[in-house]
Amino acid sequence: MFTQGQITFTLFFIVAFALLLLYSYRKDLKLHQKYYKRSWLVLLGFLVFLSSLWLIKSFLY
């Protein structure tokens, strides 16, 4: 289905992309800590919203 070259490229791309993401995150870590202190509240709100939709769906149907 896939050639050996396609598999090799995919693996290389995934590893390189992950390393680039880690490098970029580490480089901007101080800015993230300064400007995004309470960003976990957005995640919490999103999870509460999805949970409430699921509860409404399960009780109404």
Contact map, one row per residue, 1 for C-alpha under 8 A:
1110000000000000000000000000000000000000000000000000000000000
1111011000000000000000000000000000000000000000000000000000000
1111111000000000000000000000000000000000000000000000000000000
0111111100000000000000000000000000000000000000000000000000000
0011111110000000000000000000000000000000000000000000000000000
0111111111000000000000000000000000000000000000000000000000000
0111111111100000000000000000000000000000000000000000000000000
0001111111110000000000000000000000000000000000000000000000000
0000111111111000000000000000000000000000000000000000000000000
0000011111111100000000000000000000000000000000000000000000000
0000001111111110000000000000000000000000000000000000000000000
0000000111111111000000000000000000000000000000000000000000000
0000000011111111100000000000000000000000000000000000000000000
0000000001111111110000000000000000000000000000000000000000000
0000000000111111111000000000000000000000000000000000000000000
0000000000011111111100000000000000000000000000000000000000000
0000000000001111111110000000000000000000000000000000000000000
0000000000000111111111000000000000000000000000000000000000000
0000000000000011111111100000000000000000000000000000000000000
0000000000000001111111110000000000000000000000000000000000000
0000000000000000111111111000000000000000000000000000000000000
0000000000000000011111111100000000000000000000000000000000000
0000000000000000001111111110000000000000000000000000000000000
0000000000000000000111111111000000000000000000000000000000000
0000000000000000000011111111100000000000000000000000000000000
0000000000000000000001111111100000000000000000000000000000000
0000000000000000000000111111110000000000000000000000000000000
0000000000000000000000011111111100000000000000000000000000000
0000000000000000000000001111111110000000000000000000000000000
0000000000000000000000000011111111000000000000000000000000000
0000000000000000000000000001111111110000000000000000000000000
0000000000000000000000000001111111111000000000000000000000000
0000000000000000000000000000111111111000000000000000000000000
0000000000000000000000000000011111111000000000000000000000000
0000000000000000000000000000001111111000000000000000000000000
0000000000000000000000000000001111111110000000000000000000000
0000000000000000000000000000000111111110000000000000000000000
0000000000000000000000000000000000011111110000000000000000000
0000000000000000000000000000000000011111111000000000000000000
0000000000000000000000000000000000000111111100000000000000000
0000000000000000000000000000000000000111111110000000000000000
0000000000000000000000000000000000000111111111000000000000000
0000000000000000000000000000000000000011111111100000000000000
0000000000000000000000000000000000000001111111110000000000000
0000000000000000000000000000000000000000111111111000000000000
0000000000000000000000000000000000000000011111111100000000000
0000000000000000000000000000000000000000001111111110000000000
0000000000000000000000000000000000000000000111111111000000000
0000000000000000000000000000000000000000000011111111100000000
0000000000000000000000000000000000000000000001111111110000000
0000000000000000000000000000000000000000000000111111111000000
0000000000000000000000000000000000000000000000011111111100000
0000000000000000000000000000000000000000000000001111111110000
0000000000000000000000000000000000000000000000000111111111000
0000000000000000000000000000000000000000000000000011111111100
0000000000000000000000000000000000000000000000000001111111110
0000000000000000000000000000000000000000000000000000111111111
0000000000000000000000000000000000000000000000000000011111111
0000000000000000000000000000000000000000000000000000001111111
0000000000000000000000000000000000000000000000000000000111111
0000000000000000000000000000000000000000000000000000000011111
